[in-house]
């Protein structure tokens, strides 16, 4: 027996199979199922991160701004998408091995004029744990075309600890 056998799809003889689209009035369980899936997807999207220090779970803003982290033997590079922002709207901090990107995106229109919006406005803060020592005086940040790029060179001590291991066949 499956769960589908337990759900009463119609009130007459139970022979009706629900349509995947439409029929919301006749299939309240299907409508409820879709809405619950959407709600859970929205809530748990902020937990979908391989890096434990990323994102702000309290704000549920989906981890905005989106970032990419690249690591080589010599440096760590972080790129963050910040469309619609200017340099004056963004702050970059480095403290105890954690890179912090913070700022604020302001709305261009008044709330009364807006009918519908899926854009994110407000303050943001992303904390990115680096996991190694970097040369703080050589950190470089650039901002072009809405993309913030931060280059963090590793210390000589960290670079010398990297040991290549040969793979035997």
PyMOL CGO cylinders between C-alpha atoms (Angstrom):
from pymol import cmd
from pymol.cgo import CYLINDER

trace = [
    CYLINDER, 0.00, 0.00, 0.00, 1.33, 3.46, -0.86, 0.3, 1, 1, 1, 1, 1, 1,
    CYLINDER, 1.33, 3.46, -0.86, 0.57, 6.89, 0.58, 0.3, 1, 1, 1, 1, 1, 1,
    CYLINDER, 0.57, 6.89, 0.58, -1.33, 7.68, -2.62, 0.3, 1, 1, 1, 1, 1, 1,
    CYLINDER, -1.33, 7.68, -2.62, -3.83, 4.92, -1.69, 0.3, 1, 1, 1, 1, 1, 1,
    CYLINDER, -3.83, 4.92, -1.69, -4.51, 6.60, 1.66, 0.3, 1, 1, 1, 1, 1, 1,
    CYLINDER, -4.51, 6.60, 1.66, -5.33, 10.08, 0.33, 0.3, 1, 1, 1, 1, 1, 1,
    CYLINDER, -5.33, 10.08, 0.33, -8.98, 10.65, -0.70, 0.3, 1, 1, 1, 1, 1, 1,
    CYLINDER, -8.98, 10.65, -0.70, -8.59, 12.33, -4.09, 0.3, 1, 1, 1, 1, 1, 1,
    CYLINDER, -8.59, 12.33, -4.09, -12.27, 12.93, -4.61, 0.3, 1, 1, 1, 1, 1, 1,
    CYLINDER, -12.27, 12.93, -4.61, -15.44, 12.78, -2.61, 0.3, 1, 1, 1, 1, 1, 1,
    CYLINDER, -15.44, 12.78, -2.61, -17.44, 10.60, -5.03, 0.3, 1, 1, 1, 1, 1, 1,
    CYLINDER, -17.44, 10.60, -5.03, -16.04, 7.12, -5.73, 0.3, 1, 1, 1, 1, 1, 1,
    CYLINDER, -16.04, 7.12, -5.73, -12.29, 7.76, -5.24, 0.3, 1, 1, 1, 1, 1, 1,
    CYLINDER, -12.29, 7.76, -5.24, -11.46, 6.84, -8.84, 0.3, 1, 1, 1, 1, 1, 1,
    CYLINDER, -11.46, 6.84, -8.84, -10.31, 10.28, -9.93, 0.3, 1, 1, 1, 1, 1, 1,
    CYLINDER, -10.31, 10.28, -9.93, -6.56, 10.70, -10.40, 0.3, 1, 1, 1, 1, 1, 1,
    CYLINDER, -6.56, 10.70, -10.40, -5.35, 14.24, -9.62, 0.3, 1, 1, 1, 1, 1, 1,
    CYLINDER, -5.35, 14.24, -9.62, -4.12, 16.46, -12.38, 0.3, 1, 1, 1, 1, 1, 1,
    CYLINDER, -4.12, 16.46, -12.38, -0.53, 17.68, -11.88, 0.3, 1, 1, 1, 1, 1, 1,
    CYLINDER, -0.53, 17.68, -11.88, -1.66, 21.20, -12.81, 0.3, 1, 1, 1, 1, 1, 1,
    CYLINDER, -1.66, 21.20, -12.81, -4.89, 22.96, -11.96, 0.3, 1, 1, 1, 1, 1, 1,
    CYLINDER, -4.89, 22.96, -11.96, -7.75, 21.40, -10.01, 0.3, 1, 1, 1, 1, 1, 1,
    CYLINDER, -7.75, 21.40, -10.01, -6.68, 23.15, -6.79, 0.3, 1, 1, 1, 1, 1, 1,
    CYLINDER, -6.68, 23.15, -6.79, -10.27, 23.45, -5.56, 0.3, 1, 1, 1, 1, 1, 1,
    CYLINDER, -10.27, 23.45, -5.56, -10.94, 19.75, -6.07, 0.3, 1, 1, 1, 1, 1, 1,
    CYLINDER, -10.94, 19.75, -6.07, -7.61, 18.57, -4.66, 0.3, 1, 1, 1, 1, 1, 1,
    CYLINDER, -7.61, 18.57, -4.66, -6.89, 20.46, -1.45, 0.3, 1, 1, 1, 1, 1, 1,
    CYLINDER, -6.89, 20.46, -1.45, -4.34, 17.85, -0.35, 0.3, 1, 1, 1, 1, 1, 1,
    CYLINDER, -4.34, 17.85, -0.35, -2.32, 18.31, -3.53, 0.3, 1, 1, 1, 1, 1, 1,
    CYLINDER, -2.32, 18.31, -3.53, -2.42, 22.07, -3.10, 0.3, 1, 1, 1, 1, 1, 1,
    CYLINDER, -2.42, 22.07, -3.10, -1.35, 21.74, 0.54, 0.3, 1, 1, 1, 1, 1, 1,
    CYLINDER, -1.35, 21.74, 0.54, 1.44, 19.34, -0.45, 0.3, 1, 1, 1, 1, 1, 1,
    CYLINDER, 1.44, 19.34, -0.45, 2.85, 21.78, -3.03, 0.3, 1, 1, 1, 1, 1, 1,
    CYLINDER, 2.85, 21.78, -3.03, 2.68, 24.71, -0.63, 0.3, 1, 1, 1, 1, 1, 1,
    CYLINDER, 2.68, 24.71, -0.63, 4.42, 22.77, 2.17, 0.3, 1, 1, 1, 1, 1, 1,
    CYLINDER, 4.42, 22.77, 2.17, 7.19, 21.69, -0.23, 0.3, 1, 1, 1, 1, 1, 1,
    CYLINDER, 7.19, 21.69, -0.23, 7.72, 25.30, -1.28, 0.3, 1, 1, 1, 1, 1, 1,
    CYLINDER, 7.72, 25.30, -1.28, 7.88, 26.48, 2.34, 0.3, 1, 1, 1, 1, 1, 1,
    CYLINDER, 7.88, 26.48, 2.34, 10.39, 23.80, 3.35, 0.3, 1, 1, 1, 1, 1, 1,
    CYLINDER, 10.39, 23.80, 3.35, 12.52, 24.53, 0.29, 0.3, 1, 1, 1, 1, 1, 1,
    CYLINDER, 12.52, 24.53, 0.29, 12.63, 28.22, 1.21, 0.3, 1, 1, 1, 1, 1, 1,
    CYLINDER, 12.63, 28.22, 1.21, 13.57, 27.55, 4.84, 0.3, 1, 1, 1, 1, 1, 1,
    CYLINDER, 13.57, 27.55, 4.84, 16.20, 24.87, 4.26, 0.3, 1, 1, 1, 1, 1, 1,
    CYLINDER, 16.20, 24.87, 4.26, 17.85, 26.62, 1.30, 0.3, 1, 1, 1, 1, 1, 1,
    CYLINDER, 17.85, 26.62, 1.30, 19.91, 28.69, 3.76, 0.3, 1, 1, 1, 1, 1, 1,
    CYLINDER, 19.91, 28.69, 3.76, 21.31, 25.47, 5.31, 0.3, 1, 1, 1, 1, 1, 1,
    CYLINDER, 21.31, 25.47, 5.31, 22.62, 24.23, 1.94, 0.3, 1, 1, 1, 1, 1, 1,
    CYLINDER, 22.62, 24.23, 1.94, 26.25, 25.24, 2.31, 0.3, 1, 1, 1, 1, 1, 1,
    CYLINDER, 26.25, 25.24, 2.31, 29.47, 23.25, 2.50, 0.3, 1, 1, 1, 1, 1, 1,
    CYLINDER, 29.47, 23.25, 2.50, 31.05, 25.98, 4.61, 0.3, 1, 1, 1, 1, 1, 1,
    CYLINDER, 31.05, 25.98, 4.61, 29.69, 26.16, 8.14, 0.3, 1, 1, 1, 1, 1, 1,
    CYLINDER, 29.69, 26.16, 8.14, 30.42, 29.86, 8.61, 0.3, 1, 1, 1, 1, 1, 1,
    CYLINDER, 30.42, 29.86, 8.61, 28.65, 31.05, 5.48, 0.3, 1, 1, 1, 1, 1, 1,
    CYLINDER, 28.65, 31.05, 5.48, 25.39, 32.91, 5.42, 0.3, 1, 1, 1, 1, 1, 1,
    CYLINDER, 25.39, 32.91, 5.42, 23.14, 34.30, 8.08, 0.3, 1, 1, 1, 1, 1, 1,
    CYLINDER, 23.14, 34.30, 8.08, 20.55, 31.80, 9.22, 0.3, 1, 1, 1, 1, 1, 1,
    CYLINDER, 20.55, 31.80, 9.22, 18.63, 34.41, 11.17, 0.3, 1, 1, 1, 1, 1, 1,
    CYLINDER, 18.63, 34.41, 11.17, 17.87, 36.55, 8.13, 0.3, 1, 1, 1, 1, 1, 1,
    CYLINDER, 17.87, 36.55, 8.13, 16.92, 33.69, 5.75, 0.3, 1, 1, 1, 1, 1, 1,
    CYLINDER, 16.92, 33.69, 5.75, 18.06, 35.81, 2.84, 0.3, 1, 1, 1, 1, 1, 1,
    CYLINDER, 18.06, 35.81, 2.84, 19.44, 32.82, 0.94, 0.3, 1, 1, 1, 1, 1, 1,
    CYLINDER, 19.44, 32.82, 0.94, 23.04, 33.72, 1.67, 0.3, 1, 1, 1, 1, 1, 1,
    CYLINDER, 23.04, 33.72, 1.67, 23.10, 36.97, -0.27, 0.3, 1, 1, 1, 1, 1, 1,
    CYLINDER, 23.10, 36.97, -0.27, 25.49, 37.98, -1.70, 0.3, 1, 1, 1, 1, 1, 1,
    CYLINDER, 25.49, 37.98, -1.70, 26.49, 34.90, -3.66, 0.3, 1, 1, 1, 1, 1, 1,
    CYLINDER, 26.49, 34.90, -3.66, 30.18, 34.13, -3.33, 0.3, 1, 1, 1, 1, 1, 1,
    CYLINDER, 30.18, 34.13, -3.33, 32.81, 31.88, -4.90, 0.3, 1, 1, 1, 1, 1, 1,
    CYLINDER, 32.81, 31.88, -4.90, 35.92, 30.85, -3.01, 0.3, 1, 1, 1, 1, 1, 1,
    CYLINDER, 35.92, 30.85, -3.01, 39.03, 29.67, -4.89, 0.3, 1, 1, 1, 1, 1, 1,
    CYLINDER, 39.03, 29.67, -4.89, 42.12, 28.31, -3.18, 0.3, 1, 1, 1, 1, 1, 1,
    CYLINDER, 42.12, 28.31, -3.18, 45.56, 27.61, -4.61, 0.3, 1, 1, 1, 1, 1, 1,
    CYLINDER, 45.56, 27.61, -4.61, 48.87, 26.84, -2.90, 0.3, 1, 1, 1, 1, 1, 1,
    CYLINDER, 48.87, 26.84, -2.90, 49.73, 30.57, -2.87, 0.3, 1, 1, 1, 1, 1, 1,
    CYLINDER, 49.73, 30.57, -2.87, 46.46, 32.37, -2.14, 0.3, 1, 1, 1, 1, 1, 1,
    CYLINDER, 46.46, 32.37, -2.14, 42.73, 32.34, -1.45, 0.3, 1, 1, 1, 1, 1, 1,
    CYLINDER, 42.73, 32.34, -1.45, 40.49, 34.35, -3.76, 0.3, 1, 1, 1, 1, 1, 1,
    CYLINDER, 40.49, 34.35, -3.76, 36.90, 35.34, -2.94, 0.3, 1, 1, 1, 1, 1, 1,
    CYLINDER, 36.90, 35.34, -2.94, 34.50, 36.75, -5.51, 0.3, 1, 1, 1, 1, 1, 1,
    CYLINDER, 34.50, 36.75, -5.51, 31.11, 38.15, -4.46, 0.3, 1, 1, 1, 1, 1, 1,
    CYLINDER, 31.11, 38.15, -4.46, 28.27, 39.26, -6.73, 0.3, 1, 1, 1, 1, 1, 1,
    CYLINDER, 28.27, 39.26, -6.73, 26.95, 42.65, -5.63, 0.3, 1, 1, 1, 1, 1, 1,
    CYLINDER, 26.95, 42.65, -5.63, 24.76, 43.96, -8.47, 0.3, 1, 1, 1, 1, 1, 1,
    CYLINDER, 24.76, 43.96, -8.47, 23.42, 47.46, -8.06, 0.3, 1, 1, 1, 1, 1, 1,
    CYLINDER, 23.42, 47.46, -8.06, 25.94, 48.43, -5.38, 0.3, 1, 1, 1, 1, 1, 1,
    CYLINDER, 25.94, 48.43, -5.38, 28.84, 50.87, -5.42, 0.3, 1, 1, 1, 1, 1, 1,
    CYLINDER, 28.84, 50.87, -5.42, 32.17, 50.79, -3.57, 0.3, 1, 1, 1, 1, 1, 1,
    CYLINDER, 32.17, 50.79, -3.57, 30.82, 53.14, -0.89, 0.3, 1, 1, 1, 1, 1, 1,
    CYLINDER, 30.82, 53.14, -0.89, 28.06, 50.61, -0.07, 0.3, 1, 1, 1, 1, 1, 1,
    CYLINDER, 28.06, 50.61, -0.07, 30.48, 47.73, 0.71, 0.3, 1, 1, 1, 1, 1, 1,
    CYLINDER, 30.48, 47.73, 0.71, 32.91, 47.09, 3.57, 0.3, 1, 1, 1, 1, 1, 1,
    CYLINDER, 32.91, 47.09, 3.57, 35.56, 44.32, 3.68, 0.3, 1, 1, 1, 1, 1, 1,
    CYLINDER, 35.56, 44.32, 3.68, 37.08, 43.25, 7.01, 0.3, 1, 1, 1, 1, 1, 1,
    CYLINDER, 37.08, 43.25, 7.01, 39.66, 40.63, 7.97, 0.3, 1, 1, 1, 1, 1, 1,
    CYLINDER, 39.66, 40.63, 7.97, 39.78, 39.55, 11.62, 0.3, 1, 1, 1, 1, 1, 1,
    CYLINDER, 39.78, 39.55, 11.62, 41.16, 36.36, 13.23, 0.3, 1, 1, 1, 1, 1, 1,
    CYLINDER, 41.16, 36.36, 13.23, 41.14, 34.36, 9.99, 0.3, 1, 1, 1, 1, 1, 1,
    CYLINDER, 41.14, 34.36, 9.99, 37.60, 35.37, 9.02, 0.3, 1, 1, 1, 1, 1, 1,
    CYLINDER, 37.60, 35.37, 9.02, 36.86, 37.53, 5.98, 0.3, 1, 1, 1, 1, 1, 1,
    CYLINDER, 36.86, 37.53, 5.98, 33.70, 39.61, 6.46, 0.3, 1, 1, 1, 1, 1, 1,
    CYLINDER, 33.70, 39.61, 6.46, 31.79, 41.25, 3.61, 0.3, 1, 1, 1, 1, 1, 1,
    CYLINDER, 31.79, 41.25, 3.61, 29.12, 43.68, 4.73, 0.3, 1, 1, 1, 1, 1, 1,
    CYLINDER, 29.12, 43.68, 4.73, 27.09, 46.53, 3.39, 0.3, 1, 1, 1, 1, 1, 1,
    CYLINDER, 27.09, 46.53, 3.39, 23.64, 47.71, 2.48, 0.3, 1, 1, 1, 1, 1, 1,
    CYLINDER, 23.64, 47.71, 2.48, 21.54, 47.72, -0.68, 0.3, 1, 1, 1, 1, 1, 1,
    CYLINDER, 21.54, 47.72, -0.68, 19.00, 50.52, -0.73, 0.3, 1, 1, 1, 1, 1, 1,
    CYLINDER, 19.00, 50.52, -0.73, 15.76, 50.57, -2.68, 0.3, 1, 1, 1, 1, 1, 1,
    CYLINDER, 15.76, 50.57, -2.68, 15.44, 53.05, -5.53, 0.3, 1, 1, 1, 1, 1, 1,
    CYLINDER, 15.44, 53.05, -5.53, 11.65, 53.42, -5.09, 0.3, 1, 1, 1, 1, 1, 1,
    CYLINDER, 11.65, 53.42, -5.09, 9.28, 54.09, -2.21, 0.3, 1, 1, 1, 1, 1, 1,
    CYLINDER, 9.28, 54.09, -2.21, 7.33, 51.15, -0.81, 0.3, 1, 1, 1, 1, 1, 1,
    CYLINDER, 7.33, 51.15, -0.81, 4.02, 52.77, -1.82, 0.3, 1, 1, 1, 1, 1, 1,
    CYLINDER, 4.02, 52.77, -1.82, 5.06, 52.78, -5.50, 0.3, 1, 1, 1, 1, 1, 1,
    CYLINDER, 5.06, 52.78, -5.50, 6.12, 49.13, -5.51, 0.3, 1, 1, 1, 1, 1, 1,
    CYLINDER, 6.12, 49.13, -5.51, 3.50, 46.60, -6.51, 0.3, 1, 1, 1, 1, 1, 1,
    CYLINDER, 3.50, 46.60, -6.51, 5.64, 43.44, -6.50, 0.3, 1, 1, 1, 1, 1, 1,
    CYLINDER, 5.64, 43.44, -6.50, 9.34, 42.78, -5.91, 0.3, 1, 1, 1, 1, 1, 1,
    CYLINDER, 9.34, 42.78, -5.91, 11.63, 39.75, -5.71, 0.3, 1, 1, 1, 1, 1, 1,
    CYLINDER, 11.63, 39.75, -5.71, 14.73, 41.85, -5.23, 0.3, 1, 1, 1, 1, 1, 1,
    CYLINDER, 14.73, 41.85, -5.23, 16.64, 41.84, -1.94, 0.3, 1, 1, 1, 1, 1, 1,
    CYLINDER, 16.64, 41.84, -1.94, 17.12, 45.14, -0.12, 0.3, 1, 1, 1, 1, 1, 1,
    CYLINDER, 17.12, 45.14, -0.12, 18.68, 45.84, 3.22, 0.3, 1, 1, 1, 1, 1, 1,
    CYLINDER, 18.68, 45.84, 3.22, 21.84, 45.12, 5.15, 0.3, 1, 1, 1, 1, 1, 1,
    CYLINDER, 21.84, 45.12, 5.15, 23.92, 42.04, 4.49, 0.3, 1, 1, 1, 1, 1, 1,
    CYLINDER, 23.92, 42.04, 4.49, 26.90, 40.39, 6.13, 0.3, 1, 1, 1, 1, 1, 1,
    CYLINDER, 26.90, 40.39, 6.13, 28.80, 37.29, 4.99, 0.3, 1, 1, 1, 1, 1, 1,
    CYLINDER, 28.80, 37.29, 4.99, 31.52, 35.73, 7.14, 0.3, 1, 1, 1, 1, 1, 1,
    CYLINDER, 31.52, 35.73, 7.14, 33.96, 33.46, 5.35, 0.3, 1, 1, 1, 1, 1, 1,
    CYLINDER, 33.96, 33.46, 5.35, 36.36, 31.42, 7.52, 0.3, 1, 1, 1, 1, 1, 1,
    CYLINDER, 36.36, 31.42, 7.52, 39.69, 31.20, 5.71, 0.3, 1, 1, 1, 1, 1, 1,
    CYLINDER, 39.69, 31.20, 5.71, 41.14, 28.18, 7.53, 0.3, 1, 1, 1, 1, 1, 1,
    CYLINDER, 41.14, 28.18, 7.53, 44.76, 29.36, 7.25, 0.3, 1, 1, 1, 1, 1, 1,
    CYLINDER, 44.76, 29.36, 7.25, 47.02, 32.32, 7.92, 0.3, 1, 1, 1, 1, 1, 1,
    CYLINDER, 47.02, 32.32, 7.92, 47.19, 35.05, 5.28, 0.3, 1, 1, 1, 1, 1, 1,
    CYLINDER, 47.19, 35.05, 5.28, 49.50, 38.02, 4.84, 0.3, 1, 1, 1, 1, 1, 1,
    CYLINDER, 49.50, 38.02, 4.84, 47.15, 40.74, 6.02, 0.3, 1, 1, 1, 1, 1, 1,
    CYLINDER, 47.15, 40.74, 6.02, 49.23, 43.62, 4.65, 0.3, 1, 1, 1, 1, 1, 1,
    CYLINDER, 49.23, 43.62, 4.65, 49.13, 42.14, 1.12, 0.3, 1, 1, 1, 1, 1, 1,
    CYLINDER, 49.13, 42.14, 1.12, 45.37, 41.58, 0.87, 0.3, 1, 1, 1, 1, 1, 1,
    CYLINDER, 45.37, 41.58, 0.87, 43.96, 43.18, -2.28, 0.3, 1, 1, 1, 1, 1, 1,
    CYLINDER, 43.96, 43.18, -2.28, 40.32, 43.99, -3.09, 0.3, 1, 1, 1, 1, 1, 1,
    CYLINDER, 40.32, 43.99, -3.09, 38.82, 45.24, -6.37, 0.3, 1, 1, 1, 1, 1, 1,
    CYLINDER, 38.82, 45.24, -6.37, 35.26, 46.11, -7.35, 0.3, 1, 1, 1, 1, 1, 1,
    CYLINDER, 35.26, 46.11, -7.35, 34.26, 46.03, -11.04, 0.3, 1, 1, 1, 1, 1, 1,
    CYLINDER, 34.26, 46.03, -11.04, 30.90, 45.59, -12.76, 0.3, 1, 1, 1, 1, 1, 1,
    CYLINDER, 30.90, 45.59, -12.76, 29.12, 44.58, -9.56, 0.3, 1, 1, 1, 1, 1, 1,
    CYLINDER, 29.12, 44.58, -9.56, 31.69, 41.91, -8.60, 0.3, 1, 1, 1, 1, 1, 1,
    CYLINDER, 31.69, 41.91, -8.60, 33.90, 42.28, -5.53, 0.3, 1, 1, 1, 1, 1, 1,
    CYLINDER, 33.90, 42.28, -5.53, 37.14, 40.29, -5.77, 0.3, 1, 1, 1, 1, 1, 1,
    CYLINDER, 37.14, 40.29, -5.77, 39.38, 39.81, -2.73, 0.3, 1, 1, 1, 1, 1, 1,
    CYLINDER, 39.38, 39.81, -2.73, 42.81, 38.18, -3.05, 0.3, 1, 1, 1, 1, 1, 1,
    CYLINDER, 42.81, 38.18, -3.05, 44.35, 36.88, 0.17, 0.3, 1, 1, 1, 1, 1, 1,
    CYLINDER, 44.35, 36.88, 0.17, 47.97, 35.65, -0.20, 0.3, 1, 1, 1, 1, 1, 1,
    CYLINDER, 47.97, 35.65, -0.20, 48.93, 32.83, 2.17, 0.3, 1, 1, 1, 1, 1, 1,
    CYLINDER, 48.93, 32.83, 2.17, 51.94, 33.20, 4.45, 0.3, 1, 1, 1, 1, 1, 1,
    CYLINDER, 51.94, 33.20, 4.45, 55.21, 31.46, 3.53, 0.3, 1, 1, 1, 1, 1, 1,
    CYLINDER, 55.21, 31.46, 3.53, 54.75, 29.21, 6.56, 0.3, 1, 1, 1, 1, 1, 1,
    CYLINDER, 54.75, 29.21, 6.56, 51.40, 27.95, 5.28, 0.3, 1, 1, 1, 1, 1, 1,
    CYLINDER, 51.40, 27.95, 5.28, 52.71, 27.52, 1.74, 0.3, 1, 1, 1, 1, 1, 1,
    CYLINDER, 52.71, 27.52, 1.74, 55.64, 25.43, 2.96, 0.3, 1, 1, 1, 1, 1, 1,
    CYLINDER, 55.64, 25.43, 2.96, 53.30, 23.07, 4.86, 0.3, 1, 1, 1, 1, 1, 1,
    CYLINDER, 53.30, 23.07, 4.86, 51.65, 21.95, 1.63, 0.3, 1, 1, 1, 1, 1, 1,
    CYLINDER, 51.65, 21.95, 1.63, 53.06, 18.57, 0.71, 0.3, 1, 1, 1, 1, 1, 1,
    CYLINDER, 53.06, 18.57, 0.71, 52.29, 16.89, -2.58, 0.3, 1, 1, 1, 1, 1, 1,
    CYLINDER, 52.29, 16.89, -2.58, 51.66, 13.16, -2.26, 0.3, 1, 1, 1, 1, 1, 1,
    CYLINDER, 51.66, 13.16, -2.26, 52.23, 10.94, -5.26, 0.3, 1, 1, 1, 1, 1, 1,
    CYLINDER, 52.23, 10.94, -5.26, 49.52, 8.49, -6.15, 0.3, 1, 1, 1, 1, 1, 1,
    CYLINDER, 49.52, 8.49, -6.15, 50.67, 4.97, -6.94, 0.3, 1, 1, 1, 1, 1, 1,
    CYLINDER, 50.67, 4.97, -6.94, 48.81, 2.82, -9.40, 0.3, 1, 1, 1, 1, 1, 1,
]
cmd.load_cgo(trace, "trace")
